[in-house]
Structures are given as structure tokens and as C-alpha cells.
Amino acid sequence: MSSYVRAVRLINFRNYADATALFSPGLNIVVGDNAQGKTNLLEAISFATTGSSPRTPNDSEVVRWGADFARTEMRVSLDESDGSEERKVAVGYAPGQKKRLTVDGAPASSLASYAAGGTGVRAVTFFPDDIRIVKGAPSDRREFLDTLLSSLRPSYARAVAEYAKAVQQRNQLLRRIRDGFSSEKTLSTWDRKVMELGSEVLRGREAAAEPLNALFGTSVRTLYGPEKAALRYSHSAPLDGYAEALTEAREADIERGTTSVGPHRDDFAVLFGGVSMTTYGSQGQQRLSTLALKFAAREYLRGETGEDPVLLFDDVMSELDEERRGYLSGYFLESTQAVITTTNLEYFDEEVLERARVVRISGGALSRPTRDGAKG
Ligand SMILES: Nc1ncnc2c1ncn2[C@@H]1O[C@H](COP(=O)(O)OP(=O)(O)OP(=O)(O)O)[C@@H](O)[C@H]1O
């Protein structure tokens, strides 16, 4: 069996002062009224798993109001083949200070390596706001791809971050050249750097594009219907024509003061029967395609690592019809581990509830943890 999360402790995290939740393999249902802390709990599991919040780039938002730090601790049950049984990981954050990440008590070598499997577990998250991946701007779609690929390899995460910096610096230089403060000769050093890092990003994305397209097609068929669905990556320049395209765009780039070619300008189309869901999708189609993207991400991670990621899905049942809710319950029950939130247990059949662990939340307090492995 793949690794899974046994327990998470939240200290000064969002509306939690100090609370511990225990989880089982298979389906875990977090239930509570509105604004009790369900989303915050999923966010905390993700924070503990990757060292960052999937909801905000601003870490200080997760610190409980009035507190001066936030901390998550997590116990992960490891895949047996590793020999060791359990890993303990923690993330501590105090505004103004460097984030502290530890694995079995020792500092993690970097955030990138912590997030890319350093904790022993990977996660795929779904938050209602993720619909922007389909509905929103190209940057939302690029972020989806980059987060997924970064969770596989720390080197990809580093390339993405360094590439963004290199593009910014090139842009500054372009403007200096345009305004006569620098000579065009200085540009070739930055072009090489941008190309080198950009190529690494492109290679990662190009390798993932086709498998993700196929997995997305299958997920849409099971979730939605016989529609032929596809993801189509669109390049500002493909890998093999990157250098030429960057050189060709040089004059125009100087004029505009921005870099117009490279993976930071790419996008992918989400298509149902050839129709763009970004432009023409109904709310329901956009939501289902977002779910299908997440399912594709799960399968992709599973294929690449041989490990099933943990699924953290927020309020996923509420806008689905009964048949799809039934399908999803089965999907989660059969996963290595899923933690999903709901305000309403009636979305689940009796037999699903019998097989699931139910965690109740009220005002940032969790139902008393029961022994590991016990339900309820
Ligand atoms: N940094 C913070 N410190 C304290 N409370 C916070 C912080 N950030 C958010 N909250 C509060 O936590 C509460 C619970 O939020 P959460 O999004 O987890 O609710 P939820 O149970 O998922 O609700 P819903 O069913 O309405 O989506 C909210 O009232 C929110 O204002």
C-alpha cells in the first residue's frame, strides 16, 4: 500500500489553537457546519505535506489571528518497502523568519525537496476556487502544471523559480537597452540563462503534456459522458525552435521591454468535443473539467512515482448530482487515502459511511480522536 497520513496536529493554524486529527486509509469525511474550519484542516494537511499553502502564497495568512507563529506536525505511514514504518514531519512558520521544515527531527535540505516527496507522501488537492484553472487566466493553468511537476522533482521547482527571476532580469535589461542605458551586446548572457532554464521547464511540461491529455480524456469520460475531451498545450515556442524564436523576437522585445517567448507565455486549452471550456464551458462543465484535471494529476503522479497520492478534496459533493456523488464516493473509498469535507453527511450512502472515518468539526475543535485505525 502507498503511504498515507496518520495524523495531523495544527497549532495556531487559521482558526485552530491546538487540535489533532487522526485519519485512516481509504475515505475520511470531515463534516461540520459552515465556517467551522473544514477547509482550514485540508489546507493544513497540504501545508504539512508540501511546506506551503495551496490557497495563498502569503504564509502569514495561515497564522491564527493574534498568534505569532503557526505550526503543523504530521505523522505519515510509509510504504512498507522502505523498511521504516513512520515518518514525522513538521512545518513551523513565524512571520519575518525563515520557515522551518523538519523530517524526523532533522532540517529538510530545501523547501523544494520537502515538497517533492520529502515527507513520504504527495497530495492532490481540490478547492472550489480551483475552477479558475479552467476558467481563469493562462497563468492559472501554468501554475497547475508547475505545481504538479514540482511535486515530482525538486529540480523542476528550482528551474521554474529561477526561470521567473531570469525573465524578470532580462526584462529590466531590455528596458535599459531600449532607453539607451545598456548595450545590446549584454543581452546574450541573459538570453543563454533564460534559454537554459526555460528549456528545462519546457522539457518537463512537454513530457507531461501527452500523458495528461490521455488521462484527462479518460477522467472526463467517467465523470461526464462520452464527450471527447482533450488538453492541448500551446507554445509560444516549442523546445526545438526556442533559440530561434527568442532571437527573432529580440527587436520587438526591446521595443516592448518584455520577453515575449518562452514557457512563461504558454497555455493549455481544455477542450470538450473541440470546444474550449475556458471560453464556452458552463459552470458545471468547468467544475467537472477541473475535477477531471485533478483525477488526471493523481494518475500521472501514480504512474511517475508508483505511489498513490493522498486526495484532499474540499466540498466536492455539493454541486454534483446523485449519480456522480455515488461514483465519487466509490472513487475515494478505493483510493489509498482521501480526506474530503462536507456540510452534509446525507450526500453519502449508509454503506459508504460505514466504511469511512468521519471527523466532526465545530469552531476549530475536532471530534475526540479515536485510536489509529478505528473509525468514527
Ligand atoms: N488566520 C486565521 N486566524 C483565525 N481564523 C481564521 C484565519 N483564517 C481564516 N479564519 C477563519 O476560519 C473560519 C473557518 O474557515 P474555513 O474556510 O475552514 O470554514 P469551512 O468549515 O470550510 O466553511 P464552509 O463550509 O463555509 O466552506 C472562518 O470563519 C475564517 O474567517
The ligand as an ORCA input file, in Angstrom:
! r2SCAN-3c Opt
* xyz 0 1
  N      -5.615     33.246     10.158
  C      -6.819     32.983     10.711
  N      -6.992     33.049     12.057
  C      -8.189     32.773     12.634
  N      -9.287     32.430     11.938
  C      -9.174     32.348     10.601
  C      -7.948     32.627      9.921
  N      -8.137     32.467      8.593
  C      -9.430     32.116      8.442
  N     -10.068     32.047      9.638
  C     -11.478     31.703      9.923
  O     -11.647     30.307      9.966
  C     -13.035     30.043      9.841
  C     -13.243     28.698      9.200
  O     -12.878     28.740      7.824
  P     -12.996     27.507      6.847
  O     -12.807     28.067      5.489
  O     -12.105     26.397      7.234
  O     -14.506     27.064      7.059
  P     -15.312     25.821      6.464
  O     -15.666     24.924      7.625
  O     -14.577     25.204      5.340
  O     -16.631     26.548      5.989
  P     -17.564     26.466      4.684
  O     -18.406     25.242      4.857
  O     -18.357     27.715      4.848
  O     -16.681     26.455      3.486
  C     -13.602     31.212      9.058
  O     -14.583     31.848      9.843
  C     -12.410     32.128      8.832
  O     -12.732     33.501      8.960
*
